[in-house]
Amino acid sequence: MSGISNSEIKRVRSLSMKKFRDQEGLFTVEGEKMVSEALESSFHVEKVYRADEIGQETMSRISALSSPSPVLALVRKPAGLMLDGTGEILPALVPGNSAEKKHDGTVTSGQNSGLFLALDTIRDPGNLGTILRIADWFGIDAVFASYDTVDVFNPKVVQATMGAIFRVRFHYADITSLAKNALDAGGHVYGTFLDGDGIYGKDLDCGSCSPSVIVIGNESNGISPGVAALVSDRLFIPPYPSDFPGSESLNAAVATAITVAEFRRRCI
């Protein structure tokens, strides 16, 4: 006996598809460490399945992994994921808002640097998951993503975050509106370009008094023209040697790590 019905197996398996995650308001988390982090977070864990309880064969049927883990959890998506308009974007950009999310989507106050990431059409699940890990490591206040960025609850994204999804405040928003709000608040909007100023010699504002937003562009096309027009500070990550670059460009997640690390180096 598997301990769960065929309809329940079908329901869990369906969560590998975005339309069913949206419909159910749930996503899956797999692995002992990941499930443990989910249980310790503010996210609501609806149910936990363990291989030693339901059987290895059943676990294989509900798992999205090629090698099923011993445990899988159904986790409810938090409220407040989608931001719509200045009325919701501007409060999320106030320096000093902590990244701690409650079940109802509200954000508690706390000390923070006011340094944010804005993802302009990131499509690769591995990149998004890795970027969330980077944001977690470097204490980014929040990560905002364009509406056409890959679903943050895609199983590949969730696994790639290695638990950061439960600690980093994440929203989908219109990035042009986000940039305008940051600039109107007296802040900066940074982005990397091949014709930008070398990041190591550029003055960088970590957002101590007003929001600083770092835009990360699409893997193939970079930052979109509409968002690029609002970038106040164009940065360039120089190759080595500077007069003989090898690769055409850097992976989006790698570029994020280098850029954020330099901001944090200046603010320690």
VOMARLO-771412 format. One record per residue (C-alpha): residue in three letters; x, y, z. Coordinates in steps of 0.02 Angstrom, whole numbers, plus 32768, in hexadecimal, padded with zeros to 4 digits. Each point is the difference from the previous one (the first is absolute). Layout:
<recs>
ALAXYZ
...
</recs>
This chain:
<recs>
MET800080008000
SER804180AB7FD1
GLY7F9E805C8087
ILE7FC580837F85
SER7F7B7FF67F79
ASN801C80097F46
SER7FA580A77FFC
GLU807980448083
ILE80947FBF7F9C
LYS7FBA80557F66
ARG7FE980A28061
VAL80B38003803F
ARG80467FD57F54
SER7F99808B7FB0
LEU805F80818068
SER80947FEB7F8A
MET7F9A80707F8B
LYS7FE980BA8022
LYS7F4680067FD6
PHE7FDC7F7F8087
ARG80748055807E
ASP7F9D80A07FE2
GLN7F5B7FA4800A
GLU802A7FA480A2
GLY806A8089804D
LEU80827F7D802B
PHE80AF7FCC7FCE
THR806D7F6A8029
VAL80A17FF98063
GLU80707F668002
GLY80927FC8806B
GLU801E7FF380BB
LYS805880A8800D
MET7F85805E7F92
VAL7F667FBA8058
SER804F802680A9
GLU801C80B47FCA
ALA7F4D800D7FC3
LEU7FBF7FC180A8
GLU806B807F805E
SER7FCE80927F8F
SER7F6580708001
PHE7FBC7F9F7F6A
HIS7F6C7F8D8021
VAL80297F497FE2
GLU7F5F7FA67FD3
LYS803F7F4D7FFF
VAL80A07F99800B
TYR80187F597FA8
ARG808A7F898035
ALA803D7F6C7F9A
ASP80057F908099
GLU7F478023801A
ILE7FB87FFF7F4F
GLY807F7F8B7FAE
GLN809080227F8A
GLU7F997FD87F65
THR7F7B8080802E
MET80858081802A
SER80497FE57F53
ARG7F5580227FB5
ILE7FE880A78059
SER80B3803E7FF7
ALA803C807C7F7C
LEU80B47FC68017
SER80587F7B7F99
SER803A7FB480A4
PRO7F728017807D
SER802E803F80AC
PRO7FC17FAF80A2
VAL7F88808F8023
LEU7F8E80787F9F
ALA7F93808D8042
LEU7F6F80637FBB
VAL801980B7802C
ARG7F83808D7FEB
LYS803680947F97
PRO800B80A08066
ALA7F8B80937FE9
GLY803F80A47FB8
LEU80687FB07F76
MET7FBF80717F76
LEU801780BC8012
ASP7F8F806F7F99
GLY802680B97FED
THR805980858066
GLY7F8E7FE58096
GLU804A7F53801A
ILE80AF80187FB7
LEU8035809C805F
PRO7FE47FB880B0
ALA80697F697FCE
LEU809180757FD4
VAL8007805D80A5
PRO80AE7FEA804D
GLY7FF17FAB80A8
ASN7F797F837FCE
SER803C7F548031
ALA7FE67F697F90
GLU7F9B7F9C807C
LYS7F597FCD7FB7
LYS7F6B7FC88066
HIS7F787F887FC4
ASP7F9280937FCE
GLY8088804D7F94
THR802780938074
VAL80B380338021
THR8046802480AC
SER807380948020
GLY80B87FEE8025
GLN80AF803B7FD4
ASN802F7FF17F49
SER8071804F7F7F
GLY7F81802E7F7A
LEU805C7F9C7F7A
PHE7F8D7FA57F86
LEU800A7F8F7F68
ALA7F8D80137F69
LEU7FFB7F6F7F86
ASP7FD280337F4E
THR7FBB7F627FAC
ILE806E7F79804D
ARG7FC57F607FAC
ASP80767F77803C
PRO7FC47FA980A1
GLY80B27FDC8037
ASN803080B77FEE
LEU7F6B803D8065
GLY80207F82808A
THR80B8802C8008
ILE7FD980BB8002
LEU7F917FE58097
ARG808F7FA58056
ILE807180947FD8
ALA7F7F807A8043
ASP7FF47F99809F
TRP80BD7FF88017
PHE801B80BB7FE6
GLY7F68803B8063
ILE7F9E804E7F71
ASP7F6380568043
ALA7F8D7FBA7F79
VAL80027FB67F52
PHE7F8480417F80
ALA7FE17FA67F5C
SER7FA580307F61
TYR7F5C7FA67FE3
ASP804D7F997F73
THR808E7FBF806D
VAL7FF97F448020
ASP7F8B7FCA808B
VAL805D800580A6
PHE7FA07F658039
ASN80397F977F6C
PRO804A7F628050
LYS80A980217FAD
VAL800580B18045
VAL7FCE7FC680AE
GLN80897F7B8004
ALA808380797FBE
THR7FDD807C808D
MET803A7F818081
GLY7F86804A807E
ALA801B80B87FD6
ILE7F4E80087FBC
PHE7FC47FFB80B5
ARG806F80918038
VAL8004807D7F70
ARG7F6F80767FE3
PHE7FC97FE97F4C
HIS7F7F805B7F96
TYR7FC980097F4B
ALA7FED80B37FC5
ASP800C80717F6A
ILE80BB80287FFB
THR7FEB80A77FA8
SER7F898038808A
LEU80797FBD8082
ALA808F80647FB3
LYS7F98809F7FF6
ASN7FCE7FEE80B6
ALA80B47FE88035
LEU8039809A7FA1
ASP7F6E8068803F
ALA80347FD080B1
GLY80AD80487FDE
GLY80517F587FE6
HIS806A7FAE7F7A
VAL7FDC7F7F7F7A
TYR809A7F9D7FCD
GLY80157F8B7F6C
THR80907FA97FA8
PHE8028802B7F4B
LEU80937FE57F8C
ASP801080BE7FEE
GLY7FEE802380BB
ASP807E8046807B
GLY80777F838050
ILE7FAD7FC780A1
TYR80A27FFF8065
GLY801F80B97FE3
LYS7F4B8039800B
ASP7FAF80518098
LEU7F7B7F898041
ASP7F7180288075
CYS7FC87F6D806B
GLY7F5B8053802A
SER8022804280AE
CYS7F9080987FE8
SER7F987FD57F66
PRO7FDD7F647F99
SER80867FBA7F8E
VAL7FC37F847F7D
ILE80737F8E7F9D
VAL7FAF7FC67F5E
ILE80317F557FBC
GLY7FD47FE87F48
ASN7FC27F6E7F9A
GLU807C7F747FDD
SER7FFF801E7F43
ASN7FC980B47FE6
GLY803B8059809C
ILE7F9C808F804C
SER7F68802F7F99
PRO7FFE80AC7FAB
GLY7F748045806D
VAL805A7FD480A0
ALA80AB80317FBA
ALA7FBF80B17FE1
LEU7FE2801080BC
VAL80A97FBF8039
SER805880918055
ASP80AA7FAB8012
ARG80427F8E7F76
LEU80827F84803F
PHE807B7F8F7FA6
ILE80547F668049
PRO80AC80027FAF
PRO804E7F5E7FC0
TYR80B57FCF801B
PRO8067802C7FA2
SER7F9880997FD9
ASP8038800B7F4A
PHE7FE17F497FD7
PRO7F587FC38040
GLY7FDC7F497FE4
SER7F467FDE8017
GLU7F8380787FB6
SER7FA7801980A6
LEU7FE67FB980AF
ASN7F757F8F803B
ALA7F7580668053
ALA80187FB080AA
VAL80BD80147FF8
ALA7FEE80B77FD0
THR7F8880178092
ALA807D7FB5807B
ILE8091806C7FC4
THR7F97809F8002
VAL7FAF7FE580AA
ALA80A67FCB804D
GLU804F80A47FC9
PHE7F708064804A
ARG80107FA480A4
ARG80BE80128002
ARG7FE780BC7FFE
CYS7F807FFD808C
ILE80557F938083
</recs>
